[in-house]
Amino acid sequence: MSDPLGTAVANARVVADDVLFPAAQATDVAPLVPRANLEALRDAGLHGLQGPADVPGGLGADHVAARPILEAITGGCGATAFVYAQHHGAVRRVALGDGPARTIWLPRLCDGSTLAGIGFAYLRRPGPPAITATSDGDGWRLDGEAPWITGWGLAEVFVLMARADDDRVVTVAVDHPYERDDLSPGPPQRLAAMGATGTVALTLRGLHATREDLVGVQSDDGWRRRDLAGSAMPSAAPLGIADRAIRLLADREPEVAAALGARLEDRRHAADERSVEIATSLAAADGEPRRFARAIAAGSAERDRGLDLARRATDGLVSASGGGAMSLDHPAQRLSREATFYLIQAQTGDLRAATLARAIRP
Protein backbone atom coordinates (compact mmCIF):
# COMPACT_ATOMS: atom_id res chain seq x y z
CA MET A 1 0.00 0.00 0.00
CA SER A 2 1.27 3.48 -0.89
CA ASP A 3 2.57 5.58 2.01
CA PRO A 4 3.07 9.13 0.69
CA LEU A 5 4.18 10.53 4.04
CA GLY A 6 6.63 7.68 4.63
CA THR A 7 8.07 8.32 1.18
CA ALA A 8 8.27 12.04 1.97
CA VAL A 9 10.27 11.34 5.16
CA ALA A 10 12.70 9.12 3.26
CA ASN A 11 13.06 11.69 0.47
CA ALA A 12 13.65 14.52 2.94
CA ARG A 13 16.43 12.60 4.66
CA VAL A 14 18.15 11.80 1.37
CA VAL A 15 18.00 15.43 0.21
CA ALA A 16 19.19 16.67 3.62
CA ASP A 17 22.17 14.31 3.78
CA ASP A 18 23.18 14.24 0.12
CA VAL A 19 22.36 17.76 -1.11
CA LEU A 20 21.83 20.24 1.72
CA PHE A 21 24.35 19.30 4.42
CA PRO A 22 27.42 18.97 2.13
CA ALA A 23 26.82 22.53 0.90
CA ALA A 24 25.50 24.02 4.15
CA GLN A 25 28.69 25.86 5.11
CA ALA A 26 28.85 27.56 1.71
CA THR A 27 25.13 28.35 1.83
CA ASP A 28 25.54 29.90 5.27
CA VAL A 29 27.78 32.66 3.88
CA ALA A 30 26.15 32.97 0.43
CA PRO A 31 24.08 36.02 -0.56
CA LEU A 32 21.02 33.78 -1.06
CA VAL A 33 20.08 30.16 -0.61
CA PRO A 34 20.92 28.39 -3.90
CA ARG A 35 17.83 27.67 -5.96
CA ALA A 36 19.20 24.17 -6.47
CA ASN A 37 18.52 23.46 -2.78
CA LEU A 38 14.87 24.47 -3.08
CA GLU A 39 14.52 22.65 -6.40
CA ALA A 40 15.81 19.46 -4.77
CA LEU A 41 13.05 19.74 -2.16
CA ARG A 42 10.51 20.43 -4.89
CA ASP A 43 11.67 17.47 -6.97
CA ALA A 44 11.38 15.27 -3.88
CA GLY A 45 7.68 16.16 -3.73
CA LEU A 46 7.93 18.14 -0.49
CA HIS A 47 6.47 21.55 -1.34
CA GLY A 48 2.93 20.44 -0.56
CA LEU A 49 3.85 18.87 2.77
CA GLN A 50 1.12 20.62 4.77
CA GLY A 51 -1.22 21.28 1.89
CA PRO A 52 -4.61 19.52 1.76
CA ALA A 53 -4.39 15.95 0.49
CA ASP A 54 -7.16 16.60 -2.06
CA VAL A 55 -4.99 19.19 -3.85
CA PRO A 56 -2.42 17.79 -6.33
CA GLY A 57 0.92 17.65 -4.51
CA GLY A 58 -0.67 18.11 -1.08
CA LEU A 59 0.39 15.56 1.51
CA GLY A 60 -2.01 16.61 4.24
CA ALA A 61 0.60 16.35 7.00
CA ASP A 62 -0.38 17.64 10.43
CA HIS A 63 2.22 18.92 12.91
CA VAL A 64 3.12 15.42 14.08
CA ALA A 65 3.48 13.93 10.60
CA ALA A 66 5.42 16.93 9.30
CA ARG A 67 7.95 16.96 12.17
CA PRO A 68 10.42 14.30 10.92
CA ILE A 69 10.53 15.95 7.50
CA LEU A 70 11.10 19.44 8.92
CA GLU A 71 13.69 18.02 11.34
CA ALA A 72 15.63 16.41 8.52
CA ILE A 73 15.67 19.53 6.36
CA THR A 74 16.69 21.79 9.26
CA GLY A 75 19.50 19.39 10.13
CA GLY A 76 20.63 19.55 6.52
CA CYS A 77 20.80 23.32 6.09
CA GLY A 78 19.29 25.90 8.42
CA ALA A 79 18.96 28.70 5.87
CA THR A 80 17.30 26.46 3.29
CA ALA A 81 14.97 25.09 5.95
CA PHE A 82 13.87 28.55 7.03
CA VAL A 83 13.00 29.64 3.48
CA TYR A 84 11.16 26.33 3.06
CA ALA A 85 9.29 26.94 6.33
CA GLN A 86 8.07 30.32 5.05
CA HIS A 87 6.64 28.54 2.02
CA HIS A 88 4.72 26.19 4.28
CA GLY A 89 3.43 29.06 6.37
CA ALA A 90 1.98 30.44 3.15
CA VAL A 91 0.55 27.05 2.14
CA ARG A 92 -1.22 26.68 5.49
CA ARG A 93 -2.60 30.22 5.38
CA VAL A 94 -3.87 29.93 1.79
CA ALA A 95 -5.42 26.54 2.59
CA LEU A 96 -7.42 28.17 5.41
CA GLY A 97 -8.64 30.98 3.18
CA ASP A 98 -12.01 31.26 1.48
CA GLY A 99 -11.14 33.95 -1.08
CA PRO A 100 -10.47 33.54 -4.81
CA ALA A 101 -6.70 33.39 -4.24
CA ARG A 102 -7.07 29.97 -2.62
CA THR A 103 -8.23 28.41 -5.89
CA ILE A 104 -5.62 30.27 -7.89
CA TRP A 105 -2.57 29.66 -5.73
CA LEU A 106 -2.97 26.53 -3.61
CA PRO A 107 -2.36 24.04 -6.46
CA ARG A 108 0.72 25.97 -7.59
CA LEU A 109 2.15 26.07 -4.08
CA CYS A 110 1.53 22.38 -3.42
CA ASP A 111 2.87 21.02 -6.70
CA GLY A 112 6.07 23.05 -6.32
CA SER A 113 5.65 25.20 -9.40
CA THR A 114 5.60 28.34 -7.20
CA LEU A 115 7.63 29.15 -4.09
CA ALA A 116 5.92 31.45 -1.57
CA GLY A 117 6.96 33.77 1.22
CA ILE A 118 4.77 35.12 4.00
CA GLY A 119 4.54 38.17 6.25
CA PHE A 120 2.46 38.32 9.43
CA ALA A 121 4.63 38.42 12.59
CA TYR A 122 4.15 42.20 12.81
CA LEU A 123 0.46 41.61 13.59
CA ARG A 124 1.51 40.38 17.04
CA ARG A 125 3.00 43.73 18.03
CA PRO A 126 1.03 46.16 20.20
CA GLY A 127 0.41 49.72 19.07
CA PRO A 128 -0.52 51.05 15.64
CA PRO A 129 -0.63 48.40 12.89
CA ALA A 130 2.58 47.96 10.91
CA ILE A 131 0.54 47.38 7.75
CA THR A 132 -3.00 48.66 7.23
CA ALA A 133 -5.64 47.41 4.82
CA THR A 134 -8.22 49.83 3.43
CA SER A 135 -11.14 48.68 1.30
CA ASP A 136 -11.10 50.51 -2.02
CA GLY A 137 -14.19 49.15 -3.70
CA ASP A 138 -12.85 46.32 -5.86
CA GLY A 139 -10.14 45.16 -3.49
CA TRP A 140 -7.81 46.40 -0.77
CA ARG A 141 -5.08 48.99 -0.47
CA LEU A 142 -2.15 48.02 1.77
CA ASP A 143 0.24 50.54 3.33
CA GLY A 144 3.06 50.28 5.86
CA GLU A 145 6.26 48.36 6.50
CA ALA A 146 6.86 44.70 7.28
CA PRO A 147 10.10 44.69 9.32
CA TRP A 148 10.98 41.09 8.46
CA ILE A 149 10.13 39.39 5.16
CA THR A 150 12.09 36.25 4.28
CA GLY A 151 12.66 34.84 0.81
CA TRP A 152 13.05 38.13 -1.08
CA GLY A 153 14.79 37.23 -4.32
CA LEU A 154 13.61 33.61 -4.08
CA ALA A 155 9.84 33.49 -3.55
CA GLU A 156 7.56 34.13 -6.52
CA VAL A 157 4.49 35.14 -4.52
CA PHE A 158 4.15 36.66 -1.07
CA VAL A 159 1.20 36.10 1.23
CA LEU A 160 0.86 39.28 3.29
CA MET A 161 -1.44 40.09 6.18
CA ALA A 162 -2.68 43.51 7.22
CA ARG A 163 -5.08 44.99 9.73
CA ALA A 164 -8.27 46.72 8.60
CA ASP A 165 -9.74 49.70 10.46
CA ASP A 166 -12.34 47.40 12.09
CA ASP A 167 -9.44 45.26 13.45
CA ARG A 168 -10.06 42.34 11.10
CA VAL A 169 -7.07 40.62 9.52
CA VAL A 170 -6.92 40.80 5.73
CA THR A 171 -4.71 38.33 3.86
CA VAL A 172 -3.72 38.79 0.22
CA ALA A 173 -1.42 37.06 -2.28
CA VAL A 174 0.99 39.43 -4.01
CA ASP A 175 2.09 38.15 -7.42
CA HIS A 176 5.11 39.36 -9.46
CA PRO A 177 6.63 41.08 -6.39
CA TYR A 178 9.83 42.15 -8.14
CA GLU A 179 8.01 43.98 -10.92
CA ARG A 180 5.88 46.21 -8.70
CA ASP A 181 6.56 49.85 -7.89
CA ASP A 182 4.32 49.69 -4.80
CA LEU A 183 6.76 47.34 -3.01
CA SER A 184 10.15 48.62 -1.84
CA PRO A 185 12.58 46.20 -0.16
CA GLY A 186 15.35 47.40 2.09
CA PRO A 187 18.85 45.90 1.91
CA PRO A 188 19.32 42.32 3.11
CA GLN A 189 19.32 42.17 6.89
CA ARG A 190 22.70 41.50 8.48
CA LEU A 191 21.88 38.52 10.66
CA ALA A 192 24.00 36.39 12.98
CA ALA A 193 22.30 33.31 11.52
CA MET A 194 20.17 32.62 8.45
CA GLY A 195 21.91 35.39 6.52
CA ALA A 196 21.24 33.72 3.15
CA THR A 197 17.47 33.74 3.56
CA GLY A 198 16.78 37.01 1.72
CA THR A 199 15.32 38.67 4.82
CA VAL A 200 14.47 42.33 4.26
CA ALA A 201 12.23 45.09 5.53
CA LEU A 202 9.48 45.56 2.97
CA THR A 203 7.63 48.85 2.47
CA LEU A 204 4.15 48.84 0.93
CA ARG A 205 2.99 52.11 -0.62
CA GLY A 206 -0.58 51.88 -1.78
CA LEU A 207 -0.26 48.26 -2.83
CA HIS A 208 -3.48 47.39 -4.63
CA ALA A 209 -4.76 43.86 -4.07
CA THR A 210 -7.64 42.95 -6.36
CA ARG A 211 -10.56 40.74 -5.45
CA GLU A 212 -8.73 37.80 -7.05
CA ASP A 213 -5.73 38.42 -4.77
CA LEU A 214 -7.80 38.00 -1.61
CA VAL A 215 -6.93 34.93 0.47
CA GLY A 216 -9.42 35.77 3.20
CA VAL A 217 -10.63 38.10 5.95
CA GLN A 218 -10.96 36.92 9.54
CA SER A 219 -11.62 38.31 12.99
CA ASP A 220 -8.68 39.41 15.11
CA ASP A 221 -9.72 36.95 17.82
CA GLY A 222 -9.78 34.04 15.39
CA TRP A 223 -6.40 34.95 13.98
CA ARG A 224 -4.80 35.39 17.40
CA ARG A 225 -6.14 32.10 18.73
CA ARG A 226 -4.78 30.12 15.80
CA ASP A 227 -1.49 32.04 15.76
CA LEU A 228 -0.97 31.41 19.47
CA ALA A 229 -1.63 27.70 19.03
CA GLY A 230 0.77 27.48 16.10
CA SER A 231 3.50 29.36 17.95
CA ALA A 232 3.13 27.12 21.00
CA MET A 233 3.43 23.91 18.98
CA PRO A 234 6.74 22.20 19.84
CA SER A 235 9.04 23.15 16.99
CA ALA A 236 10.74 20.59 14.77
CA ALA A 237 13.65 22.89 13.92
CA PRO A 238 15.57 22.77 17.24
CA LEU A 239 15.21 18.98 17.27
CA GLY A 240 16.62 18.84 13.74
CA ILE A 241 19.60 20.93 14.82
CA ALA A 242 20.09 18.71 17.87
CA ASP A 243 19.92 15.59 15.70
CA ARG A 244 22.63 16.81 13.33
CA ALA A 245 24.86 17.95 16.19
CA ILE A 246 24.46 14.60 17.94
CA ARG A 247 25.32 12.70 14.75
CA LEU A 248 28.49 14.75 14.33
CA LEU A 249 29.33 14.43 18.02
CA ALA A 250 29.11 10.63 17.83
CA ASP A 251 32.44 10.50 15.98
CA ARG A 252 34.20 12.34 18.81
CA GLU A 253 32.27 11.61 22.00
CA PRO A 254 30.09 8.53 21.47
CA GLU A 255 28.95 8.24 25.08
CA VAL A 256 27.84 11.86 25.23
CA ALA A 257 26.14 11.50 21.85
CA ALA A 258 24.28 8.39 23.03
CA ALA A 259 23.00 10.18 26.15
CA LEU A 260 21.86 13.18 24.12
CA GLY A 261 20.31 10.88 21.54
CA ALA A 262 18.15 9.30 24.24
CA ARG A 263 17.00 12.76 25.31
CA LEU A 264 16.19 13.57 21.70
CA GLU A 265 13.89 10.55 21.44
CA ASP A 266 12.15 11.64 24.65
CA ARG A 267 11.64 15.13 23.25
CA ARG A 268 10.23 13.79 19.99
CA HIS A 269 7.71 11.66 21.85
CA ALA A 270 6.72 14.53 24.16
CA ALA A 271 6.44 16.94 21.22
CA ASP A 272 4.01 14.58 19.48
CA GLU A 273 1.88 14.35 22.62
CA ARG A 274 1.80 18.12 23.14
CA SER A 275 0.93 18.75 19.48
CA VAL A 276 -2.10 16.46 19.70
CA GLU A 277 -3.12 18.08 22.99
CA ILE A 278 -2.93 21.61 21.55
CA ALA A 279 -4.81 20.66 18.38
CA THR A 280 -7.56 19.02 20.44
CA SER A 281 -7.80 22.00 22.76
CA LEU A 282 -7.93 24.43 19.84
CA ALA A 283 -10.92 22.56 18.47
CA ALA A 284 -12.63 22.85 21.87
CA ALA A 285 -11.43 26.40 22.59
CA ASP A 286 -14.84 28.04 22.48
CA GLY A 287 -16.19 25.71 25.13
CA GLU A 288 -13.05 25.14 27.21
CA PRO A 289 -10.83 28.24 27.23
CA ARG A 290 -9.00 27.14 30.38
CA ARG A 291 -8.09 23.84 28.80
CA PHE A 292 -6.79 25.70 25.76
CA ALA A 293 -4.68 28.00 27.96
CA ARG A 294 -3.22 25.02 29.81
CA ALA A 295 -2.34 23.32 26.54
CA ILE A 296 -0.65 26.47 25.23
CA ALA A 297 1.44 26.73 28.41
CA ALA A 298 2.36 23.05 28.23
CA GLY A 299 3.28 23.38 24.56
CA SER A 300 5.48 26.39 25.28
CA ALA A 301 7.25 24.50 28.07
CA GLU A 302 7.88 21.56 25.76
CA ARG A 303 9.10 23.85 23.02
CA ASP A 304 11.56 25.36 25.48
CA ARG A 305 12.84 21.87 26.36
CA GLY A 306 13.55 21.34 22.67
CA LEU A 307 15.45 24.64 22.54
CA ASP A 308 17.44 23.57 25.60
CA LEU A 309 18.36 20.27 23.95
CA ALA A 310 19.52 22.06 20.79
CA ARG A 311 21.75 24.30 22.90
CA ARG A 312 23.17 21.36 24.87
CA ALA A 313 23.88 19.35 21.72
CA THR A 314 25.52 22.22 19.85
CA ASP A 315 27.52 23.27 22.93
CA GLY A 316 28.74 19.70 23.20
CA LEU A 317 29.75 19.65 19.55
CA VAL A 318 31.61 22.97 19.82
CA SER A 319 33.42 21.82 22.95
CA ALA A 320 34.38 18.44 21.48
CA SER A 321 35.56 20.06 18.23
CA GLY A 322 37.96 22.47 19.96
CA GLY A 323 39.32 25.58 18.30
CA GLY A 324 38.40 24.34 14.84
CA ALA A 325 34.75 24.83 15.73
CA MET A 326 35.21 28.60 15.38
CA SER A 327 36.06 28.36 11.69
CA LEU A 328 33.29 29.41 9.32
CA ASP A 329 34.06 26.17 7.51
CA HIS A 330 33.05 24.10 10.54
CA PRO A 331 29.41 23.04 11.08
CA ALA A 332 29.65 23.34 14.89
CA GLN A 333 29.58 27.14 14.98
CA ARG A 334 26.84 27.30 12.34
CA LEU A 335 24.61 24.87 14.22
CA SER A 336 25.23 26.79 17.44
CA ARG A 337 24.17 30.07 15.81
CA GLU A 338 21.09 28.44 14.31
CA ALA A 339 20.12 27.03 17.70
CA THR A 340 20.35 30.56 19.11
CA PHE A 341 18.12 31.89 16.33
CA TYR A 342 15.28 29.59 17.37
CA LEU A 343 15.29 31.07 20.88
CA ILE A 344 13.53 34.11 19.43
CA GLN A 345 11.82 32.81 16.28
CA ALA A 346 8.02 32.73 16.86
CA GLN A 347 8.65 33.63 20.49
CA THR A 348 5.58 34.08 22.68
CA GLY A 349 5.28 35.46 26.19
CA ASP A 350 4.86 31.93 27.58
CA LEU A 351 7.92 30.70 25.72
CA ARG A 352 10.04 33.65 26.81
CA ALA A 353 9.00 33.09 30.42
CA ALA A 354 9.87 29.38 30.20
CA THR A 355 13.29 30.11 28.70
CA LEU A 356 14.13 32.80 31.26
CA ALA A 357 12.98 30.60 34.13
CA ARG A 358 15.26 27.83 32.88
CA ALA A 359 18.16 30.27 32.60
CA ILE A 360 18.12 31.10 36.31
CA ARG A 361 17.31 27.66 37.71
CA PRO A 362 20.06 26.25 39.95
C-alpha positions in Angstrom: 0.0 0.0 0.0 1.3 3.5 -0.9 2.6 5.6 2.0 3.1 9.1 0.7 4.2 10.5 4.0 6.6 7.7 4.6 8.1 8.3 1.2 8.3 12.0 2.0 10.3 11.3 5.2 12.7 9.1 3.3 13.1 11.7 0.5 13.7 14.5 2.9 16.4 12.6 4.7 18.1 11.8 1.4 18.0 15.4 0.2 19.2 16.7 3.6 22.2 14.3 3.8 23.2 14.2 0.1 22.4 17.8 -1.1 21.8 20.2 1.7 24.4 19.3 4.4 27.4 19.0 2.1 26.8 22.5 0.9 25.5 24.0 4.2 28.7 25.9 5.1 28.8 27.6 1.7 25.1 28.3 1.8 25.5 29.9 5.3 27.8 32.7 3.9 26.2 33.0 0.4 24.1 36.0 -0.6 21.0 33.8 -1.1 20.1 30.2 -0.6 20.9 28.4 -3.9 17.8 27.7 -6.0 19.2 24.2 -6.5 18.5 23.5 -2.8 14.9 24.5 -3.1 14.5 22.7 -6.4 15.8 19.5 -4.8 13.0 19.7 -2.2 10.5 20.4 -4.9 11.7 17.5 -7.0 11.4 15.3 -3.9 7.7 16.2 -3.7 7.9 18.1 -0.5 6.5 21.5 -1.3 2.9 20.4 -0.6 3.9 18.9 2.8 1.1 20.6 4.8 -1.2 21.3 1.9 -4.6 19.5 1.8 -4.4 15.9 0.5 -7.2 16.6 -2.1 -5.0 19.2 -3.8 -2.4 17.8 -6.3 0.9 17.6 -4.5 -0.7 18.1 -1.1 0.4 15.6 1.5 -2.0 16.6 4.2 0.6 16.4 7.0 -0.4 17.6 10.4 2.2 18.9 12.9 3.1 15.4 14.1 3.5 13.9 10.6 5.4 16.9 9.3 7.9 17.0 12.2 10.4 14.3 10.9 10.5 16.0 7.5 11.1 19.4 8.9 13.7 18.0 11.3 15.6 16.4 8.5 15.7 19.5 6.4 16.7 21.8 9.3 19.5 19.4 10.1 20.6 19.5 6.5 20.8 23.3 6.1 19.3 25.9 8.4 19.0 28.7 5.9 17.3 26.5 3.3 15.0 25.1 6.0 13.9 28.5 7.0 13.0 29.6 3.5 11.2 26.3 3.1 9.3 26.9 6.3 8.1 30.3 5.0 6.6 28.5 2.0 4.7 26.2 4.3 3.4 29.1 6.4 2.0 30.4 3.1 0.5 27.0 2.1 -1.2 26.7 5.5 -2.6 30.2 5.4 -3.9 29.9 1.8 -5.4 26.5 2.6 -7.4 28.2 5.4 -8.6 31.0 3.2 -12.0 31.3 1.5 -11.1 33.9 -1.1 -10.5 33.5 -4.8 -6.7 33.4 -4.2 -7.1 30.0 -2.6 -8.2 28.4 -5.9 -5.6 30.3 -7.9 -2.6 29.7 -5.7 -3.0 26.5 -3.6 -2.4 24.0 -6.5 0.7 26.0 -7.6 2.2 26.1 -4.1 1.5 22.4 -3.4 2.9 21.0 -6.7 6.1 23.0 -6.3 5.7 25.2 -9.4 5.6 28.3 -7.2 7.6 29.2 -4.1 5.9 31.4 -1.6 7.0 33.8 1.2 4.8 35.1 4.0 4.5 38.2 6.2 2.5 38.3 9.4 4.6 38.4 12.6 4.2 42.2 12.8 0.5 41.6 13.6 1.5 40.4 17.0 3.0 43.7 18.0 1.0 46.2 20.2 0.4 49.7 19.1 -0.5 51.1 15.6 -0.6 48.4 12.9 2.6 48.0 10.9 0.5 47.4 7.7 -3.0 48.7 7.2 -5.6 47.4 4.8 -8.2 49.8 3.4 -11.1 48.7 1.3 -11.1 50.5 -2.0 -14.2 49.1 -3.7 -12.8 46.3 -5.9 -10.1 45.2 -3.5 -7.8 46.4 -0.8 -5.1 49.0 -0.5 -2.1 48.0 1.8 0.2 50.5 3.3 3.1 50.3 5.9 6.3 48.4 6.5 6.9 44.7 7.3 10.1 44.7 9.3 11.0 41.1 8.5 10.1 39.4 5.2 12.1 36.3 4.3 12.7 34.8 0.8 13.1 38.1 -1.1 14.8 37.2 -4.3 13.6 33.6 -4.1 9.8 33.5 -3.6 7.6 34.1 -6.5 4.5 35.1 -4.5 4.1 36.7 -1.1 1.2 36.1 1.2 0.9 39.3 3.3 -1.4 40.1 6.2 -2.7 43.5 7.2 -5.1 45.0 9.7 -8.3 46.7 8.6 -9.7 49.7 10.5 -12.3 47.4 12.1 -9.4 45.3 13.5 -10.1 42.3 11.1 -7.1 40.6 9.5 -6.9 40.8 5.7 -4.7 38.3 3.9 -3.7 38.8 0.2 -1.4 37.1 -2.3 1.0 39.4 -4.0 2.1 38.1 -7.4 5.1 39.4 -9.5 6.6 41.1 -6.4 9.8 42.1 -8.1 8.0 44.0 -10.9 5.9 46.2 -8.7 6.6 49.9 -7.9 4.3 49.7 -4.8 6.8 47.3 -3.0 10.1 48.6 -1.8 12.6 46.2 -0.2 15.4 47.4 2.1 18.9 45.9 1.9 19.3 42.3 3.1 19.3 42.2 6.9 22.7 41.5 8.5 21.9 38.5 10.7 24.0 36.4 13.0 22.3 33.3 11.5 20.2 32.6 8.5 21.9 35.4 6.5 21.2 33.7 3.1 17.5 33.7 3.6 16.8 37.0 1.7 15.3 38.7 4.8 14.5 42.3 4.3 12.2 45.1 5.5 9.5 45.6 3.0 7.6 48.8 2.5 4.2 48.8 0.9 3.0 52.1 -0.6 -0.6 51.9 -1.8 -0.3 48.3 -2.8 -3.5 47.4 -4.6 -4.8 43.9 -4.1 -7.6 42.9 -6.4 -10.6 40.7 -5.4 -8.7 37.8 -7.1 -5.7 38.4 -4.8 -7.8 38.0 -1.6 -6.9 34.9 0.5 -9.4 35.8 3.2 -10.6 38.1 5.9 -11.0 36.9 9.5 -11.6 38.3 13.0 -8.7 39.4 15.1 -9.7 37.0 17.8 -9.8 34.0 15.4 -6.4 34.9 14.0 -4.8 35.4 17.4 -6.1 32.1 18.7 -4.8 30.1 15.8 -1.5 32.0 15.8 -1.0 31.4 19.5 -1.6 27.7 19.0 0.8 27.5 16.1 3.5 29.4 18.0 3.1 27.1 21.0 3.4 23.9 19.0 6.7 22.2 19.8 9.0 23.2 17.0 10.7 20.6 14.8 13.6 22.9 13.9 15.6 22.8 17.2 15.2 19.0 17.3 16.6 18.8 13.7 19.6 20.9 14.8 20.1 18.7 17.9 19.9 15.6 15.7 22.6 16.8 13.3 24.9 18.0 16.2 24.5 14.6 17.9 25.3 12.7 14.8 28.5 14.7 14.3 29.3 14.4 18.0 29.1 10.6 17.8 32.4 10.5 16.0 34.2 12.3 18.8 32.3 11.6 22.0 30.1 8.5 21.5 28.9 8.2 25.1 27.8 11.9 25.2 26.1 11.5 21.8 24.3 8.4 23.0 23.0 10.2 26.1 21.9 13.2 24.1 20.3 10.9 21.5 18.2 9.3 24.2 17.0 12.8 25.3 16.2 13.6 21.7 13.9 10.6 21.4 12.1 11.6 24.6 11.6 15.1 23.3 10.2 13.8 20.0 7.7 11.7 21.9 6.7 14.5 24.2 6.4 16.9 21.2 4.0 14.6 19.5 1.9 14.3 22.6 1.8 18.1 23.1 0.9 18.8 19.5 -2.1 16.5 19.7 -3.1 18.1 23.0 -2.9 21.6 21.5 -4.8 20.7 18.4 -7.6 19.0 20.4 -7.8 22.0 22.8 -7.9 24.4 19.8 -10.9 22.6 18.5 -12.6 22.8 21.9 -11.4 26.4 22.6 -14.8 28.0 22.5 -16.2 25.7 25.1 -13.0 25.1 27.2 -10.8 28.2 27.2 -9.0 27.1 30.4 -8.1 23.8 28.8 -6.8 25.7 25.8 -4.7 28.0 28.0 -3.2 25.0 29.8 -2.3 23.3 26.5 -0.6 26.5 25.2 1.4 26.7 28.4 2.4 23.0 28.2 3.3 23.4 24.6 5.5 26.4 25.3 7.3 24.5 28.1 7.9 21.6 25.8 9.1 23.9 23.0 11.6 25.4 25.5 12.8 21.9 26.4 13.5 21.3 22.7 15.4 24.6 22.5 17.4 23.6 25.6 18.4 20.3 24.0 19.5 22.1 20.8 21.8 24.3 22.9 23.2 21.4 24.9 23.9 19.4 21.7 25.5 22.2 19.8 27.5 23.3 22.9 28.7 19.7 23.2 29.8 19.6 19.5 31.6 23.0 19.8 33.4 21.8 22.9 34.4 18.4 21.5 35.6 20.1 18.2 38.0 22.5 20.0 39.3 25.6 18.3 38.4 24.3 14.8 34.7 24.8 15.7 35.2 28.6 15.4 36.1 28.4 11.7 33.3 29.4 9.3 34.1 26.2 7.5 33.0 24.1 10.5 29.4 23.0 11.1 29.6 23.3 14.9 29.6 27.1 15.0 26.8 27.3 12.3 24.6 24.9 14.2 25.2 26.8 17.4 24.2 30.1 15.8 21.1 28.4 14.3 20.1 27.0 17.7 20.4 30.6 19.1 18.1 31.9 16.3 15.3 29.6 17.4 15.3 31.1 20.9 13.5 34.1 19.4 11.8 32.8 16.3 8.0 32.7 16.9 8.7 33.6 20.5 5.6 34.1 22.7 5.3 35.5 26.2 4.9 31.9 27.6 7.9 30.7 25.7 10.0 33.7 26.8 9.0 33.1 30.4 9.9 29.4 30.2 13.3 30.1 28.7 14.1 32.8 31.3 13.0 30.6 34.1 15.3 27.8 32.9 18.2 30.3 32.6 18.1 31.1 36.3 17.3 27.7 37.7 20.1 26.3 40.0 
